[in-house]
Amino acid sequence: MAQYNINSKYRSLFGMDVHARSVTIKGIDLHTGESMTKSFGDVPNASQIVEWMEEKFAGPYYAAYETGCTGFYLCRQLRSLGIDCDVIATSSIARSTDDRQRKTDKRDAKRLLQEMCMPIPSYSKVWVPDQNCEAVRDLIRTRFDVVAALKRAKQQSSALLLRYGYVWNEKTATGNIKKMWGVDFLDWINKISLGEKSADEALAFYVRAVRESTAQLKDINRTCYVLAEQPRWKPYVDALTLLKGLDTISALLFASEIGDFSRFRNGRSVSKWLGTVPKEHSSGEHISRGRITKAGNSHCRFALIEGLNNVVCFRATPKTIKGGQIVSAETIALCADANRRCIARYHHLRFSSKIGTNKAKVAIASELVRWIWIVGLHVQEELEAGR
């Protein structure tokens, strides 16, 4: 998304390359044309950076740095000290072959500053969440890590048993195989001896990892349910859970990951954020589109597509409002329209257009995230009007 021309509002601009223990800054005074580079080491704080800015340059000031593992803490600190600061999406910074072949902190800071000085910058700002929003986001992302660890431990234990010839094949009265990792399965696995002490210890390690991850998942789920009842998140969770494919935790995930629903201009920008828009390489009369970019929010994309695994079984009837849910009539109608539209489109893609299951599911995910944005924006406007 193109940004407004910051040159008319600020006198001094600063491009920063931020690392865990160092910060490199390239600054320019737009009135005099004077530029200067400074490198800070030993984990510099925002006060040191601001002190140098005010000593060497005249205000007002604007600074920016690229996204990375350091997050948003420096941006928040600079803003608290009166410096306008943004975090820029790394993928939106154009780099020449020379920039890619000769990468240094000073060149990165200089390249960002050059982009900031352009009359029409092409970079995209990253929305900076407040600390509470980021904390809830981190908790739910931790839940994804726990789920992944649990899945990996189960697969590893099953693979170990298979190598020693043990396969779970207990069946119910109807002839179906009983669910793995239930009470009967745990009784069965606890009685197994692989014949070698080391192998038995390996199996015990995997089983213990499964139990620990299961307990961790239960704990983090309880915490998420408590958070979903907090005044900040409850209106969004209550509304979004009326959409097919979303439960309480996934609704809380979208509410915390999006944070401010008004930051998106249109539905396509939301799909782009999710990474479900197709790649494109078109020129002149030649139009070429490929697979989805997967360049957006991977946690939301995974949760949404997994939630649509049973979309073929979804019915167009509205979801039942549970006790304690507070949702306006307009929001209920929006969710009902979204459910009907998504289900009808899925069946059209699958059975009329003969689109494959996975492609149809991704197409519905791309549309459903737009409905999530519409519903969330509607709730946000209701809350702002009620204040």
C-alpha positions as YAML, in Angstrom:
chain: A
units: angstrom
residues:
- id: 1
  name: MET
  ca: [0.00, 0.00, 0.00]
- id: 2
  name: ALA
  ca: [1.47, 3.35, -0.99]
- id: 3
  name: GLN
  ca: [2.05, 5.78, 1.86]
- id: 4
  name: TYR
  ca: [1.50, 9.53, 1.93]
- id: 5
  name: ASN
  ca: [4.51, 11.75, 1.31]
- id: 6
  name: ILE
  ca: [6.10, 12.12, 4.74]
- id: 7
  name: ASN
  ca: [8.57, 14.73, 3.46]
- id: 8
  name: SER
  ca: [5.99, 17.50, 3.88]
- id: 9
  name: LYS
  ca: [5.37, 16.73, 7.55]
- id: 10
  name: TYR
  ca: [8.84, 15.99, 8.94]
- id: 11
  name: ARG
  ca: [12.19, 17.71, 8.71]
- id: 12
  name: SER
  ca: [14.45, 14.79, 9.62]
- id: 13
  name: LEU
  ca: [14.03, 11.18, 8.52]
- id: 14
  name: PHE
  ca: [15.81, 8.12, 9.88]
- id: 15
  name: GLY
  ca: [16.15, 4.66, 8.40]
- id: 16
  name: MET
  ca: [17.13, 2.09, 11.01]
- id: 17
  name: ASP
  ca: [18.48, -1.44, 10.85]
- id: 18
  name: VAL
  ca: [17.59, -3.04, 14.19]
- id: 19
  name: HIS
  ca: [19.15, -6.17, 15.69]
- id: 20
  name: ALA
  ca: [19.09, -7.71, 19.14]
- id: 21
  name: ARG
  ca: [22.34, -6.07, 20.30]
- id: 22
  name: SER
  ca: [22.87, -3.27, 17.79]
- id: 23
  name: VAL
  ca: [21.04, -0.52, 15.90]
- id: 24
  name: THR
  ca: [22.38, 1.25, 12.81]
- id: 25
  name: ILE
  ca: [20.75, 4.56, 11.85]
- id: 26
  name: LYS
  ca: [21.00, 6.62, 8.68]
- id: 27
  name: GLY
  ca: [19.49, 10.08, 9.07]
- id: 28
  name: ILE
  ca: [18.94, 13.07, 6.78]
- id: 29
  name: ASP
  ca: [17.87, 16.66, 7.33]
- id: 30
  name: LEU
  ca: [15.50, 17.42, 4.45]
- id: 31
  name: HIS
  ca: [16.09, 21.19, 4.71]
- id: 32
  name: THR
  ca: [19.89, 21.17, 4.60]
- id: 33
  name: GLY
  ca: [20.46, 17.83, 2.87]
- id: 34
  name: GLU
  ca: [22.95, 16.84, 5.58]
- id: 35
  name: SER
  ca: [23.06, 13.12, 6.31]
- id: 36
  name: MET
  ca: [24.80, 11.08, 8.98]
- id: 37
  name: THR
  ca: [25.15, 7.44, 10.00]
- id: 38
  name: LYS
  ca: [25.46, 6.14, 13.54]
- id: 39
  name: SER
  ca: [25.89, 2.62, 14.89]
- id: 40
  name: PHE
  ca: [24.86, 1.75, 18.44]
- id: 41
  name: GLY
  ca: [26.09, -1.40, 20.17]
- id: 42
  name: ASP
  ca: [25.64, -3.17, 23.53]
- id: 43
  name: VAL
  ca: [21.84, -3.36, 23.32]
- id: 44
  name: PRO
  ca: [21.04, 0.37, 23.00]
- id: 45
  name: ASN
  ca: [17.82, 1.76, 24.41]
- id: 46
  name: ALA
  ca: [15.45, 4.24, 22.83]
- id: 47
  name: SER
  ca: [16.70, 7.11, 25.00]
- id: 48
  name: GLN
  ca: [20.21, 6.83, 23.55]
- id: 49
  name: ILE
  ca: [18.84, 6.88, 20.01]
- id: 50
  name: VAL
  ca: [16.59, 9.88, 20.66]
- id: 51
  name: GLU
  ca: [19.44, 11.75, 22.35]
- id: 52
  name: TRP
  ca: [21.58, 11.34, 19.22]
- id: 53
  name: MET
  ca: [18.72, 12.35, 16.92]
- id: 54
  name: GLU
  ca: [18.03, 15.55, 18.85]
- id: 55
  name: GLU
  ca: [21.74, 16.39, 19.09]
- id: 56
  name: LYS
  ca: [22.50, 16.00, 15.38]
- id: 57
  name: PHE
  ca: [19.21, 16.84, 13.65]
- id: 58
  name: ALA
  ca: [16.32, 19.29, 13.91]
- id: 59
  name: GLY
  ca: [12.74, 18.11, 14.37]
- id: 60
  name: PRO
  ca: [10.08, 17.07, 13.76]
- id: 61
  name: TYR
  ca: [11.43, 13.52, 13.39]
- id: 62
  name: TYR
  ca: [10.25, 10.37, 11.64]
- id: 63
  name: ALA
  ca: [11.96, 6.97, 11.95]
- id: 64
  name: ALA
  ca: [11.25, 3.52, 10.56]
- id: 65
  name: TYR
  ca: [12.77, 0.06, 10.59]
- id: 66
  name: GLU
  ca: [11.98, -3.25, 8.95]
- id: 67
  name: THR
  ca: [10.09, -6.11, 10.54]
- id: 68
  name: GLY
  ca: [12.15, -8.79, 12.24]
- id: 69
  name: CYS
  ca: [12.59, -10.86, 15.35]
- id: 70
  name: THR
  ca: [12.94, -7.76, 17.55]
- id: 71
  name: GLY
  ca: [9.24, -7.04, 17.25]
- id: 72
  name: PHE
  ca: [7.66, -3.72, 18.15]
- id: 73
  name: TYR
  ca: [9.24, -2.78, 21.47]
- id: 74
  name: LEU
  ca: [11.63, -0.17, 19.99]
- id: 75
  name: CYS
  ca: [8.82, 1.40, 17.97]
- id: 76
  name: ARG
  ca: [6.67, 1.77, 21.08]
- id: 77
  name: GLN
  ca: [9.56, 3.23, 23.07]
- id: 78
  name: LEU
  ca: [10.39, 5.79, 20.38]
- id: 79
  name: ARG
  ca: [6.74, 6.81, 20.13]
- id: 80
  name: SER
  ca: [6.56, 7.24, 23.89]
- id: 81
  name: LEU
  ca: [9.54, 9.61, 23.65]
- id: 82
  name: GLY
  ca: [7.87, 11.76, 20.99]
- id: 83
  name: ILE
  ca: [9.44, 10.27, 17.85]
- id: 84
  name: ASP
  ca: [7.00, 9.20, 15.14]
- id: 85
  name: CYS
  ca: [8.06, 5.68, 14.23]
- id: 86
  name: ASP
  ca: [6.72, 2.91, 12.00]
- id: 87
  name: VAL
  ca: [7.65, -0.70, 11.28]
- id: 88
  name: ILE
  ca: [7.94, -1.51, 7.58]
- id: 89
  name: ALA
  ca: [7.19, -4.85, 5.94]
- id: 90
  name: THR
  ca: [10.51, -6.25, 4.74]
- id: 91
  name: SER
  ca: [8.92, -7.81, 1.66]
- id: 92
  name: SER
  ca: [7.73, -4.38, 0.46]
- id: 93
  name: ILE
  ca: [11.23, -2.89, 0.22]
- id: 94
  name: ALA
  ca: [12.57, -3.15, -3.34]
- id: 95
  name: ARG
  ca: [16.20, -4.24, -3.51]
- id: 96
  name: SER
  ca: [18.58, -4.29, -6.45]
- id: 97
  name: THR
  ca: [20.89, -7.18, -7.26]
- id: 98
  name: ASP
  ca: [23.73, -5.16, -5.78]
- id: 99
  name: ASP
  ca: [21.80, -4.74, -2.52]
- id: 100
  name: ARG
  ca: [21.24, -8.49, -2.29]
- id: 101
  name: GLN
  ca: [24.87, -9.35, -3.06]
- id: 102
  name: ARG
  ca: [26.38, -6.76, -0.70]
- id: 103
  name: LYS
  ca: [24.23, -6.73, 2.42]
- id: 104
  name: THR
  ca: [25.37, -4.74, 5.46]
- id: 105
  name: ASP
  ca: [23.56, -2.94, 8.26]
- id: 106
  name: LYS
  ca: [24.56, 0.47, 6.89]
- id: 107
  name: ARG
  ca: [23.35, -0.38, 3.38]
- id: 108
  name: ASP
  ca: [20.03, -1.68, 4.75]
- id: 109
  name: ALA
  ca: [19.49, 1.52, 6.76]
- id: 110
  name: LYS
  ca: [20.44, 3.63, 3.75]
- id: 111
  name: ARG
  ca: [18.11, 1.68, 1.42]
- id: 112
  name: LEU
  ca: [15.18, 2.19, 3.77]
- id: 113
  name: LEU
  ca: [15.95, 5.89, 4.09]
- id: 114
  name: GLN
  ca: [16.11, 6.24, 0.30]
- id: 115
  name: GLU
  ca: [12.66, 4.65, 0.04]
- id: 116
  name: MET
  ca: [11.31, 7.01, 2.70]
- id: 117
  name: CYS
  ca: [12.59, 10.02, 0.74]
- id: 118
  name: MET
  ca: [10.75, 9.01, -2.43]
- id: 119
  name: PRO
  ca: [7.79, 11.27, -3.42]
- id: 120
  name: ILE
  ca: [5.54, 8.20, -3.53]
- id: 121
  name: PRO
  ca: [7.00, 5.47, -1.29]
- id: 122
  name: SER
  ca: [5.98, 1.93, -2.20]
- id: 123
  name: TYR
  ca: [6.65, 0.28, 1.15]
- id: 124
  name: SER
  ca: [3.90, -0.97, 3.44]
- id: 125
  name: LYS
  ca: [3.61, -0.15, 7.11]
- id: 126
  name: VAL
  ca: [2.96, -2.94, 9.56]
- id: 127
  name: TRP
  ca: [0.17, -2.33, 12.05]
- id: 128
  name: VAL
  ca: [1.70, -2.06, 15.54]
- id: 129
  name: PRO
  ca: [-0.53, -3.69, 18.16]
- id: 130
  name: ASP
  ca: [-0.76, -2.46, 21.71]
- id: 131
  name: GLN
  ca: [0.87, -4.58, 24.41]
- id: 132
  name: ASN
  ca: [-2.34, -6.28, 25.54]
- id: 133
  name: CYS
  ca: [-3.27, -7.26, 21.99]
- id: 134
  name: GLU
  ca: [0.22, -8.58, 21.32]
- id: 135
  name: ALA
  ca: [0.20, -10.55, 24.57]
- id: 136
  name: VAL
  ca: [-3.05, -12.33, 23.64]
- id: 137
  name: ARG
  ca: [-1.68, -12.94, 20.14]
- id: 138
  name: ASP
  ca: [1.50, -14.49, 21.59]
- id: 139
  name: LEU
  ca: [-0.52, -16.76, 23.87]
- id: 140
  name: ILE
  ca: [-2.59, -18.14, 21.00]
- id: 141
  name: ARG
  ca: [0.53, -18.58, 18.86]
- id: 142
  name: THR
  ca: [2.02, -20.53, 21.77]
- id: 143
  name: ARG
  ca: [-1.03, -22.78, 21.60]
- id: 144
  name: PHE
  ca: [-0.14, -23.55, 17.97]
- id: 145
  name: ASP
  ca: [3.34, -24.59, 19.14]
- id: 146
  name: VAL
  ca: [1.85, -26.88, 21.80]
- id: 147
  name: VAL
  ca: [-0.52, -28.47, 19.26]
- id: 148
  name: ALA
  ca: [2.40, -29.05, 16.88]
- id: 149
  name: ALA
  ca: [4.50, -30.61, 19.68]
- id: 150
  name: LEU
  ca: [1.60, -32.88, 20.66]
- id: 151
  name: LYS
  ca: [1.06, -34.01, 17.08]
- id: 152
  name: ARG
  ca: [4.77, -34.66, 16.58]
- id: 153
  name: ALA
  ca: [5.05, -36.72, 19.81]
- id: 154
  name: LYS
  ca: [2.06, -38.87, 18.81]
- id: 155
  name: GLN
  ca: [3.48, -39.50, 15.34]
- id: 156
  name: GLN
  ca: [6.92, -40.36, 16.72]
- id: 157
  name: SER
  ca: [5.53, -42.86, 19.24]
- id: 158
  name: SER
  ca: [3.34, -44.51, 16.58]
- id: 159
  name: ALA
  ca: [6.32, -44.76, 14.23]
- id: 160
  name: LEU
  ca: [8.45, -46.35, 16.93]
- id: 161
  name: LEU
  ca: [5.77, -48.94, 17.71]
- id: 162
  name: LEU
  ca: [5.33, -49.71, 14.03]
- id: 163
  name: ARG
  ca: [9.04, -50.42, 13.63]
- id: 164
  name: TYR
  ca: [8.71, -53.06, 16.34]
- id: 165
  name: GLY
  ca: [5.56, -54.56, 14.83]
- id: 166
  name: TYR
  ca: [2.97, -53.06, 17.16]
- id: 167
  name: VAL
  ca: [-0.15, -51.66, 15.45]
- id: 168
  name: TRP
  ca: [-3.28, -50.45, 17.23]
- id: 169
  name: ASN
  ca: [-6.19, -52.44, 15.83]
- id: 170
  name: GLU
  ca: [-8.78, -52.63, 18.62]
- id: 171
  name: LYS
  ca: [-12.31, -52.23, 17.28]
- id: 172
  name: THR
  ca: [-15.67, -51.12, 18.60]
- id: 173
  name: ALA
  ca: [-18.81, -53.26, 18.56]
- id: 174
  name: THR
  ca: [-19.68, -51.79, 15.16]
- id: 175
  name: GLY
  ca: [-16.32, -52.80, 13.67]
- id: 176
  name: ASN
  ca: [-14.68, -49.36, 13.64]
- id: 177
  name: ILE
  ca: [-11.15, -48.94, 14.97]
- id: 178
  name: LYS
  ca: [-11.16, -47.32, 18.40]
- id: 179
  name: LYS
  ca: [-9.78, -43.85, 18.75]
- id: 180
  name: MET
  ca: [-6.04, -43.63, 19.38]
- id: 181
  name: TRP
  ca: [-4.78, -42.01, 22.58]
- id: 182
  name: GLY
  ca: [-7.97, -42.76, 24.43]
- id: 183
  name: VAL
  ca: [-8.16, -44.75, 27.69]
- id: 184
  name: ASP
  ca: [-8.01, -48.13, 25.95]
- id: 185
  name: PHE
  ca: [-5.09, -47.07, 23.77]
- id: 186
  name: LEU
  ca: [-3.10, -45.82, 26.78]
- id: 187
  name: ASP
  ca: [-3.75, -49.10, 28.64]
- id: 188
  name: TRP
  ca: [-2.51, -50.98, 25.58]
- id: 189
  name: ILE
  ca: [0.63, -48.91, 25.12]
- id: 190
  name: ASN
  ca: [1.53, -49.09, 28.81]
- id: 191
  name: LYS
  ca: [1.62, -52.90, 28.63]
- id: 192
  name: ILE
  ca: [3.97, -53.01, 25.65]
- id: 193
  name: SER
  ca: [7.57, -54.11, 26.07]
- id: 194
  name: LEU
  ca: [9.80, -53.71, 23.03]
- id: 195
  name: GLY
  ca: [12.36, -56.22, 24.31]
- id: 196
  name: GLU
  ca: [15.22, -53.76, 24.78]
- id: 197
  name: LYS
  ca: [15.64, -51.33, 27.67]
- id: 198
  name: SER
  ca: [16.74, -48.46, 25.42]
- id: 199
  name: ALA
  ca: [13.72, -48.91, 23.13]
- id: 200
  name: ASP
  ca: [11.37, -49.02, 26.12]
- id: 201
  name: GLU
  ca: [12.91, -45.79, 27.43]
- id: 202
  name: ALA
  ca: [12.45, -44.16, 24.03]
- id: 203
  name: LEU
  ca: [8.78, -45.17, 23.98]
- id: 204
  name: ALA
  ca: [8.29, -43.94, 27.55]
- id: 205
  name: PHE
  ca: [9.82, -40.61, 26.57]
- id: 206
  name: TYR
  ca: [7.38, -40.17, 23.67]
- id: 207
  name: VAL
  ca: [4.37, -41.20, 25.79]
- id: 208
  name: ARG
  ca: [5.43, -38.78, 28.52]
- id: 209
  name: ALA
  ca: [5.79, -36.01, 25.91]
- id: 210
  name: VAL
  ca: [2.24, -36.74, 24.71]
- id: 211
  name: ARG
  ca: [0.87, -36.54, 28.25]
- id: 212
  name: GLU
  ca: [2.74, -33.33, 29.05]
- id: 213
  name: SER
  ca: [1.68, -31.66, 25.80]
- id: 214
  name: THR
  ca: [-1.92, -32.76, 26.37]
- id: 215
  name: ALA
  ca: [-1.89, -31.21, 29.84]
- id: 216
  name: GLN
  ca: [-0.31, -28.01, 28.47]
- id: 217
  name: LEU
  ca: [-2.97, -27.81, 25.75]
- id: 218
  name: LYS
  ca: [-5.76, -28.12, 28.31]
- id: 219
  name: ASP
  ca: [-4.22, -25.38, 30.42]
- id: 220
  name: ILE
  ca: [-3.73, -22.97, 27.53]
- id: 221
  name: ASN
  ca: [-7.26, -23.68, 26.24]
- id: 222
  name: ARG
  ca: [-8.70, -22.74, 29.64]
- id: 223
  name: THR
  ca: [-6.71, -19.51, 29.58]
- id: 224
  name: CYS
  ca: [-7.97, -18.70, 26.09]
- id: 225
  name: TYR
  ca: [-11.60, -19.23, 27.16]
- id: 226
  name: VAL
  ca: [-11.07, -16.85, 30.08]
- id: 227
  name: LEU
  ca: [-9.57, -14.23, 27.77]
- id: 228
  name: ALA
  ca: [-12.46, -14.62, 25.35]
- id: 229
  name: GLU
  ca: [-14.79, -13.41, 28.12]
- id: 230
  name: GLN
  ca: [-12.85, -10.20, 28.73]
- id: 231
  name: PRO
  ca: [-14.73, -7.01, 27.72]
- id: 232
  name: ARG
  ca: [-12.21, -6.17, 24.99]
- id: 233
  name: TRP
  ca: [-12.55, -9.51, 23.18]
- id: 234
  name: LYS
  ca: [-16.01, -10.83, 24.05]
- id: 235
  name: PRO
  ca: [-18.02, -8.75, 21.51]
- id: 236
  name: TYR
  ca: [-15.78, -9.94, 18.66]
- id: 237
  name: VAL
  ca: [-15.66, -13.56, 19.82]
- id: 238
  name: ASP
  ca: [-19.45, -13.70, 20.30]
- id: 239
  name: ALA
  ca: [-20.00, -12.38, 16.78]
- id: 240
  name: LEU
  ca: [-17.29, -14.33, 14.92]
- id: 241
  name: THR
  ca: [-18.28, -17.68, 16.43]
- id: 242
  name: LEU
  ca: [-21.57, -17.36, 14.55]
- id: 243
  name: LEU
  ca: [-19.59, -17.97, 11.34]
- id: 244
  name: LYS
  ca: [-19.28, -21.58, 10.23]
- id: 245
  name: GLY
  ca: [-15.76, -22.92, 10.69]
- id: 246
  name: LEU
  ca: [-14.86, -20.69, 13.65]
- id: 247
  name: ASP
  ca: [-14.90, -21.67, 17.31]
- id: 248
  name: THR
  ca: [-14.07, -19.60, 20.39]
- id: 249
  name: ILE
  ca: [-10.30, -19.95, 20.13]
- id: 250
  name: SER
  ca: [-10.11, -19.28, 16.38]
- id: 251
  name: ALA
  ca: [-12.41, -16.26, 16.84]
- id: 252
  name: LEU
  ca: [-10.10, -14.95, 19.56]
- id: 253
  name: LEU
  ca: [-7.16, -15.60, 17.23]
- id: 254
  name: PHE
  ca: [-8.62, -13.44, 14.45]
- id: 255
  name: ALA
  ca: [-9.70, -10.72, 16.88]
- id: 256
  name: SER
  ca: [-6.18, -10.42, 18.31]
- id: 257
  name: GLU
  ca: [-4.29, -10.86, 15.03]
- id: 258
  name: ILE
  ca: [-6.36, -8.25, 13.20]
- id: 259
  name: GLY
  ca: [-6.70, -6.02, 16.26]
- id: 260
  name: ASP
  ca: [-8.08, -2.97, 14.46]
- id: 261
  name: PHE
  ca: [-10.51, -4.07, 11.75]
- id: 262
  name: SER
  ca: [-10.60, -0.58, 10.23]
- id: 263
  name: ARG
  ca: [-6.95, -0.84, 9.14]
- id: 264
  name: PHE
  ca: [-7.93, -2.75, 5.99]
- id: 265
  name: ARG
  ca: [-9.23, -0.79, 3.01]
- id: 266
  name: ASN
  ca: [-11.19, -3.59, 1.33]
- id: 267
  name: GLY
  ca: [-11.79, -7.32, 1.23]
- id: 268
  name: ARG
  ca: [-8.93, -8.05, -1.17]
- id: 269
  name: SER
  ca: [-6.42, -6.47, 1.20]
- id: 270
  name: VAL
  ca: [-7.70, -8.85, 3.91]
- id: 271
  name: SER
  ca: [-7.24, -11.87, 1.62]
- id: 272
  name: LYS
  ca: [-3.76, -10.61, 0.79]
- id: 273
  name: TRP
  ca: [-3.00, -10.34, 4.50]
- id: 274
  name: LEU
  ca: [-4.12, -13.96, 4.89]
- id: 275
  name: GLY
  ca: [-1.98, -15.04, 1.92]
- id: 276
  name: THR
  ca: [-4.84, -16.60, -0.06]
- id: 277
  name: VAL
  ca: [-4.61, -14.42, -3.18]
- id: 278
  name: PRO
  ca: [-3.00, -16.07, -6.24]
- id: 279
  name: LYS
  ca: [0.48, -15.30, -7.46]
- id: 280
  name: GLU
  ca: [0.45, -13.36, -10.71]
- id: 281
  name: HIS
  ca: [2.93, -12.80, -13.50]
- id: 282
  name: SER
  ca: [1.02, -10.94, -16.22]
- id: 283
  name: SER
  ca: [2.30, -8.68, -18.94]
- id: 284
  name: GLY
  ca: [0.48, -7.17, -21.91]
- id: 285
  name: GLU
  ca: [-2.14, -9.60, -23.18]
- id: 286
  name: HIS
  ca: [-0.57, -12.51, -21.29]
- id: 287
  name: ILE
  ca: [-2.25, -13.23, -17.94]
- id: 288
  name: SER
  ca: [-0.71, -15.85, -15.69]
- id: 289
  name: ARG
  ca: [-1.90, -16.65, -12.16]
- id: 290
  name: GLY
  ca: [-0.53, -19.40, -9.98]
- id: 291
  name: ARG
  ca: [-0.98, -20.83, -6.52]
- id: 292
  name: ILE
  ca: [-1.78, -18.71, -3.48]
- id: 293
  name: THR
  ca: [1.07, -16.56, -2.19]
- id: 294
  name: LYS
  ca: [1.07, -17.88, 1.41]
- id: 295
  name: ALA
  ca: [2.76, -14.57, 2.17]
- id: 296
  name: GLY
  ca: [0.40, -13.45, 4.90]
- id: 297
  name: ASN
  ca: [-0.54, -14.52, 8.41]
- id: 298
  name: SER
  ca: [0.24, -18.24, 8.58]
- id: 299
  name: HIS
  ca: [-1.50, -18.85, 11.93]
- id: 300
  name: CYS
  ca: [-4.83, -17.42, 10.76]
- id: 301
  name: ARG
  ca: [-4.55, -19.16, 7.40]
- id: 302
  name: PHE
  ca: [-3.91, -22.54, 9.06]
- id: 303
  name: ALA
  ca: [-6.73, -22.08, 11.58]
- id: 304
  name: LEU
  ca: [-9.23, -21.01, 8.93]
- id: 305
  name: ILE
  ca: [-8.45, -23.79, 6.45]
- id: 306
  name: GLU
  ca: [-8.42, -26.43, 9.21]
- id: 307
  name: GLY
  ca: [-11.77, -25.11, 10.42]
- id: 308
  name: LEU
  ca: [-13.18, -25.71, 6.94]
- id: 309
  name: ASN
  ca: [-12.18, -29.38, 6.82]
- id: 310
  name: ASN
  ca: [-15.83, -30.40, 7.22]
- id: 311
  name: VAL
  ca: [-17.25, -27.65, 5.03]
- id: 312
  name: VAL
  ca: [-18.99, -30.25, 2.85]
- id: 313
  name: CYS
  ca: [-21.11, -31.15, 5.89]
- id: 314
  name: PHE
  ca: [-22.00, -27.55, 6.78]
- id: 315
  name: ARG
  ca: [-25.65, -26.61, 6.59]
- id: 316
  name: ALA
  ca: [-26.97, -23.21, 5.61]
- id: 317
  name: THR
  ca: [-28.97, -22.93, 8.83]
- id: 318
  name: PRO
  ca: [-27.68, -20.24, 11.25]
- id: 319
  name: LYS
  ca: [-25.49, -21.31, 14.16]
- id: 320
  name: THR
  ca: [-27.27, -21.40, 17.51]
- id: 321
  name: ILE
  ca: [-26.55, -18.52, 19.86]
- id: 322
  name: LYS
  ca: [-25.24, -19.92, 23.14]
- id: 323
  name: GLY
  ca: [-26.08, -18.64, 26.58]
- id: 324
  name: GLY
  ca: [-24.12, -15.55, 27.47]
- id: 325
  name: GLN
  ca: [-23.52, -14.49, 23.87]
- id: 326
  name: ILE
  ca: [-24.51, -10.89, 23.19]
- id: 327
  name: VAL
  ca: [-24.89, -10.21, 19.47]
- id: 328
  name: SER
  ca: [-26.95, -7.55, 17.70]
- id: 329
  name: ALA
  ca: [-29.62, -8.49, 15.16]
- id: 330
  name: GLU
  ca: [-27.63, -6.83, 12.36]
- id: 331
  name: THR
  ca: [-24.55, -8.92, 13.19]
- id: 332
  name: ILE
  ca: [-26.62, -12.12, 13.30]
- id: 333
  name: ALA
  ca: [-28.00, -11.30, 9.85]
- id: 334
  name: LEU
  ca: [-24.49, -10.62, 8.49]
- id: 335
  name: CYS
  ca: [-23.23, -13.97, 9.78]
- id: 336
  name: ALA
  ca: [-26.24, -15.78, 8.34]
- id: 337
  name: ASP
  ca: [-25.59, -14.20, 4.92]
- id: 338
  name: ALA
  ca: [-21.93, -15.17, 5.15]
- id: 339
  name: ASN
  ca: [-22.74, -18.78, 5.98]
- id: 340
  name: ARG
  ca: [-25.24, -19.13, 3.15]
- id: 341
  name: ARG
  ca: [-22.88, -17.52, 0.65]
- id: 342
  name: CYS
  ca: [-19.83, -19.58, 1.59]
- id: 343
  name: ILE
  ca: [-21.68, -22.90, 1.68]
- id: 344
  name: ALA
  ca: [-23.42, -22.24, -1.64]
- id: 345
  name: ARG
  ca: [-20.14, -21.21, -3.26]
- id: 346
  name: TYR
  ca: [-18.33, -24.29, -1.98]
- id: 347
  name: HIS
  ca: [-20.94, -26.62, -3.45]
- id: 348
  name: HIS
  ca: [-20.86, -24.68, -6.72]
- id: 349
  name: LEU
  ca: [-17.07, -24.97, -6.94]
- id: 350
  name: ARG
  ca: [-16.99, -28.65, -6.01]
- id: 351
  name: PHE
  ca: [-19.96, -30.08, -7.82]
- id: 352
  name: SER
  ca: [-20.78, -27.65, -10.64]
- id: 353
  name: SER
  ca: [-17.33, -26.39, -11.59]
- id: 354
  name: LYS
  ca: [-15.61, -29.66, -10.59]
- id: 355
  name: ILE
  ca: [-12.91, -27.86, -8.62]
- id: 356
  name: GLY
  ca: [-10.78, -30.06, -6.35]
- id: 357
  name: THR
  ca: [-11.57, -30.23, -2.65]
- id: 358
  name: ASN
  ca: [-8.46, -28.41, -1.46]
- id: 359
  name: LYS
  ca: [-8.72, -25.63, -4.04]
- id: 360
  name: ALA
  ca: [-12.39, -25.12, -3.22]
- id: 361
  name: LYS
  ca: [-11.62, -25.03, 0.49]
- id: 362
  name: VAL
  ca: [-8.90, -22.41, 0.04]
- id: 363
  name: ALA
  ca: [-11.26, -20.34, -2.14]
- id: 364
  name: ILE
  ca: [-13.86, -20.42, 0.62]
- id: 365
  name: ALA
  ca: [-11.20, -19.50, 3.20]
- id: 366
  name: SER
  ca: [-10.28, -16.48, 1.08]
- id: 367
  name: GLU
  ca: [-13.92, -15.40, 1.03]
- id: 368
  name: LEU
  ca: [-14.61, -16.26, 4.66]
- id: 369
  name: VAL
  ca: [-11.77, -14.07, 5.92]
- id: 370
  name: ARG
  ca: [-13.44, -11.15, 4.13]
- id: 371
  name: TRP
  ca: [-16.65, -11.91, 5.98]
- id: 372
  name: ILE
  ca: [-14.65, -12.06, 9.22]
- id: 373
  name: TRP
  ca: [-13.39, -8.58, 8.43]
- id: 374
  name: ILE
  ca: [-16.89, -7.31, 7.59]
- id: 375
  name: VAL
  ca: [-18.39, -8.75, 10.78]
- id: 376
  name: GLY
  ca: [-15.49, -7.57, 12.93]
- id: 377
  name: LEU
  ca: [-15.64, -4.08, 11.43]
- id: 378
  name: HIS
  ca: [-19.38, -3.96, 12.07]
- id: 379
  name: VAL
  ca: [-18.86, -4.94, 15.71]
- id: 380
  name: GLN
  ca: [-16.09, -2.38, 16.06]
- id: 381
  name: GLU
  ca: [-18.31, 0.38, 14.68]
- id: 382
  name: GLU
  ca: [-21.10, -0.68, 17.06]
- id: 383
  name: LEU
  ca: [-18.73, -0.47, 20.01]
- id: 384
  name: GLU
  ca: [-17.41, 2.95, 18.95]
- id: 385
  name: ALA
  ca: [-20.96, 4.27, 18.46]
- id: 386
  name: GLY
  ca: [-21.96, 3.02, 21.92]
- id: 387
  name: ARG
  ca: [-19.13, 4.80, 23.71]
...
